[in-house]
Amino acid sequence: MEIIIQASAEAASVVGARIVAKCVREKPGAVIGLATGGTPVALYRELVRMHREEGLDFSGVKTFNLDEYVGLGPAHPASYRHFMEEHLFAHVNVRRENIHIPDGLAADVPASCASYEEAIRAAGGIDVQLLGIGGDGHIGFNEPSSSLVSRTRIKTLTAQTRRDNARFFEAAEDVPFHVVTMGVGTIMEARQVLLLAFGAGKARAVREAVEGPLSAMVPASVLQMHGSAKVLLDEAAAAELSRSEYYRWVYDHKPVWQRF
Ligand code: F6R
């Protein structure tokens, strides 16, 4: 794992956007895994800026989102399809047919999940997967106790995640109980993973994921087994790490060819 601590969420988001942009430039048919929620908003803002001001070209890019609420269609303002339109898709030249988001309205959920997995395979696999982290250590919506080899499937949100996400809904009771999410195993197959975490509310989950034991009770800790995982943090999210001085040292002494 490479732990990158920046002075602010904004600065860490710019580093994240540069890593995604590098992949898009080097591989025009790049396959990008996308996350929603509050964390990636600034990263998407920077990608949109790069598209407008630097000509970053998304015309060959394929996208796969991590998750979607069961029961919410694209028109629902809290659906992740809606979120992605608002923060990224409407502002860059990604082709509609290259956008993939789990279907929250599928009549046959297991079949829909299987075809999502098949679509990822058919696209050649995910080159860079963006992740946030839940206060309970979830990635995607793989809540504590999720199988570490799981694939795309339906999951039940914890009470904590429903409370955390209530801010995106008109009323707390409107938050669905179920989601469709890429599995931990699906996420682990991405060639590169970028986990972003900002704010004091994420500090404990970050410590457990980065420095704690690998455990299904902290699904993000599985990234310790990924060959190319970067964790982008602001100061507040890094506050509980015991080796933060070393992580900063590594970043400050990166060989020039490894810099973003
Ligand atoms: C969203 C997702 C979730 C969020 C996590 C953090 O697609 O998969 O794992 O990344 O719940 O959410 P925020 O960023 O709102 O704190």
Residues whose N, C-alpha, C, O or C-beta is under 5 A from the ligand:
A	BS01	F6R	A35 T36 G37 G38 T39 L66 D67 L131 G132 I133 G134 H138 I139 G140 F141
